[in-house]
Amino acid sequence: MCNKRRSFLISDTLHIIPGLIVSIIVSFISILLSKFIPNIGAATISIFLGMVVGNLFLNQKVFEKGYRFSETNLLSVSIVLLGGTLNISALIQVGWSGILLIILQMSITIIAALFIGEKLGFSENFRFMMASGNAVCGSSAIAATAPIIKADDKEKGIVITIVNVTGIFLMFLLPLISKFLYNQEVINTSAMIGGTLQSIGQVVASGAMVNENVKDLATIFKLIRVIFLVIVVLILGHLKYRKNDNDIDNSNKIKIKVPWYVIGFFITCTLCSLKLIPNGLSHVFKELSNKLEIIALAAIGLKVNIKDLIKQGKAASLYGLFIGLAQIISVIILIYLFL
């Protein structure tokens, strides 16, 4: 049994290596290029360079696992390390008004997703997954919602694609909107990016396109959204089975875990605030976090398939477009009212 497990781990590691190496190479080139065009920055360059390389040359299946590992695992470690560089006062910047903004923005996104999806004729399961994916944290929220509402894999795959496509467009659009409306002021811009974008990777990427302060604070806004994952999924499970008490009980028995990197982030942030992480080590955390982040962003770019963006059906494309518009309009109003 041990030998089989060891063989499986070795095989899995070997499948990760090709995509991981490509992600590292793209990130390294991006860092070099950023020295010549510092106004753009390595993070932004790595996404665009990854998109070019991925779509023109290296979109073969052999790289997929490595790209996925780089995007998810390395970015998760980067977020935990980021916590070791931030004082708890950074979290206080969000404030109660910021938390209220997040709750209202998530609520509006869920209502909009359910309403728009019904008008466009999508199934109930499809609408629920669109609601959780757009409101909370993209693919992770969809994966947590699917078993509770008993969605099939085909619907889940389509929803994940639509949510990611919507997030990719917003990832590039929101920094431009924030520049026009707020002159990229840190709190307002961070609230717009962190309170709207679908995945943690998109938040980091979009924030990095503005500046380091926006990237860090937008990540905090996003992590607060992720904390509400359990509540959102259980509410959707209740809505799904509200006519059947037994099913409601079953849905509540399903365990939904808060992602480990959220817990890790708050632990390292607390340690940093208590001065238990020396300044020298905190600096190392910051440098390592930035490097891992750039590798992860390169992987995000490498995974973007332009053909998939074009291939989406008209109704699905409209669904994503309308939700994106609803999110932009609502976050602008909420920022005006609360920040």
Disulfide bonds with the S-S distance in Angstrom:
none
